[in-house]
Amino acid sequence: MISETDARAAWTHALRNPGAPPRPIDCGSGISATVGIDETPDGRFARVTLRRESDLSHDESVPLASQLYVLGRFEPFPVDSVRGADGRTWHYSIDLGRYKEHRAEELRRQAEKLLAGRTMDGDDLEVAAIQLGVPIEQLLSSCDPRKAAAREPRTLQFLSDKFQVPERWIATQLSLYESGELSDG
């Protein structure tokens, strides 16, 4: 049984420290897991790795990997998997860039439903979707405001990963806040 507290703490550590050594998670039945954010020349990936000293089957590992992604606040999305050469390890990954764009589309659809019947242009719909995905109060409480105001790349990337939206959405929400457009509610 996976501890929700341990899994969430591991994801938080991974988001705050991409590329850092992962924290192990006990999944029961002799299975341990790690989660991480991998950065490669091909992009950034949310990774779940499961391992057991004896052979670990795909059928055993898929439900655990799914649970770990859900605890990391990922919604269903295509996951790539590969078995380790040792036969005791399974690696699962989600392309973060593709995932964030997919989530942005879902948020646009939600905003369109919420605002059905109102006349608005594409920019208004985009802002509504951004505000659904990145509530300003949560955004401001998730980071050092000075670093966010300076648009430090690492801070924007962290916030993008945390809210699972494209970095441009984080920058837009910060700009709206700074310009006072969000001050009236």
Secondary structure, DSSP 8 states (H G I E B T S, - for coil): ---HHHHHHHHHHHHHSTTS----EEEETTEEEEEEEEEETTEEEEEEEEEESS---HHHHHHHHHHHHHHTT--S---EEEE-TTSSEEEEEEEHHHHHHHHHHHHHHHHHHHTTT----HHHHHHHHHHHHS-HHHHHHTS-HHHHHTT-HHHHHHHHHHHTS-HHHHHHHHHHHHTTTTTT-
